[in-house]
Amino acid sequence: MTTSAPPPGESSSTAEESPPRGWTDVRFRWINLLLLIPLVSILPFLFNSEEPTLAGLPFFYWFQLLVIPVGILCTVAVHRLTRHVDEEGEQ
């Protein structure tokens, strides 16, 4: 029995199948952990108190106001550190 080559445009190897169109390979990068820091603001048990106060503001309010710039700084840091990395994770 003879084996013939596959027709043009068809691959004989099933081990090297490409992912479906539209699929993106999500890769973990350690720097993305910085994006978790702003999520602290949605855990109310961490800041559900009135003490300590800052300039007369209860902890709940000034902590929430502090999380905004910290979240912005974390997001900007991740963007700047990963903007030159291509989809394969190479620079």
Legacy VTK file of the C-alpha trace (Angstrom):
# vtk DataFile Version 3.0
C-alpha trace
ASCII
DATASET POLYDATA
POINTS 91 float
0.000 0.000 0.000
1.375 3.384 -0.909
0.840 6.619 0.854
0.327 9.752 -1.088
0.958 13.333 -0.101
-2.024 15.302 1.094
-3.673 17.638 -1.396
-2.342 21.205 -1.489
-3.655 23.340 1.334
-4.203 20.385 3.682
-1.817 19.416 6.433
-0.923 15.818 7.117
0.164 16.552 10.696
-2.589 16.768 13.287
-0.143 17.546 16.098
0.525 21.025 14.751
-3.042 22.207 14.407
-3.433 25.935 14.744
-5.918 27.301 17.262
-9.318 28.382 15.961
-9.548 31.833 14.414
-10.230 34.540 16.942
-8.477 32.644 19.712
-5.934 34.624 21.672
-3.278 33.010 23.774
-3.537 34.573 27.202
-0.174 34.534 28.927
0.443 35.221 32.584
2.958 37.928 33.325
3.996 38.625 36.917
3.617 42.348 36.412
-0.140 41.859 35.895
-0.393 41.138 39.614
-0.239 44.912 40.081
-3.736 45.029 38.624
-5.033 43.175 41.670
-4.090 45.983 44.063
-7.036 48.264 43.120
-9.397 45.344 43.747
-8.775 45.791 47.462
-11.364 48.562 47.338
-14.160 46.029 46.769
-13.401 44.074 49.964
-15.433 46.011 52.538
-14.267 44.030 55.558
-10.840 45.656 55.123
-12.067 49.218 55.505
-15.461 49.048 57.208
-14.564 51.259 60.156
-14.553 54.880 61.224
-11.160 54.894 62.945
-8.534 56.142 62.208
-9.731 59.482 60.956
-7.755 61.767 58.673
-8.610 65.475 58.724
-11.974 64.566 60.214
-12.789 61.995 57.507
-13.583 58.457 58.665
-11.232 55.712 57.446
-13.860 54.416 55.009
-13.867 57.648 53.002
-10.179 58.517 52.942
-9.203 54.929 52.159
-11.534 54.930 49.142
-10.070 58.243 47.970
-6.545 56.870 48.395
-7.311 53.749 46.333
-8.094 55.849 43.233
-4.578 57.256 42.629
-2.955 53.970 43.718
-5.072 52.104 41.156
-4.149 54.593 38.457
-0.434 54.247 39.265
-0.642 50.431 39.156
-2.464 50.465 35.824
0.018 52.923 34.295
2.953 50.839 35.580
1.592 47.651 33.998
0.923 49.471 30.730
4.398 50.976 30.524
6.161 47.758 31.476
4.237 45.610 28.989
3.574 47.906 26.027
6.627 46.679 24.094
5.853 43.000 24.620
4.287 41.325 21.602
1.692 38.574 21.650
4.315 35.841 22.047
5.730 37.505 25.148
8.906 38.589 23.389
10.225 42.116 23.267
LINES 1 92
91 0 1 2 3 4 5 6 7 8 9 10 11 12 13 14 15 16 17 18 19 20 21 22 23 24 25 26 27 28 29 30 31 32 33 34 35 36 37 38 39 40 41 42 43 44 45 46 47 48 49 50 51 52 53 54 55 56 57 58 59 60 61 62 63 64 65 66 67 68 69 70 71 72 73 74 75 76 77 78 79 80 81 82 83 84 85 86 87 88 89 90
